[in-house]
C-alpha cells in the first residue's frame, strides 16, 4: 500500500474521530439544556396544578354559598333587604 494513501486515510480517520467527539459534546450539552428546561416546565406544571386546585376550591365554596342562599329564601322566606330597610348601628 502506498504510504501517501495511508497518511491520507489516517488523517481522514483522525478528522472523523475529532468531529465525532465534537458532536458528542454538543449532544451532551443539548440534552443537559433540554433536561433543565424540562425541570422548569415540571415546576411550572406543579405550580399551575396547585393554582387550579385553589380555583376549584374557590368555585365550590361560591356554589355552596349560592345553595345556602337559595335554601334560606325557599325554606325560611329570607330575602336581601332593600336599601331603605338597612339600619346602621354604631356604638
BELVEN-V9314 format. One record per run of one state. SS is the DSSP state (2 for helix, 1 for strand, 0 for the rest). FROM is the first residue (numbers start at 1). LEN is the number of residues. If there is no record, write none. Layout:
# BELVEN-V9314
SS:FROM:LEN
SS:FROM:LEN
This chain:
# BELVEN-V9314
0:1:2
2:3:74
0:77:6
2:83:3
0:86:6
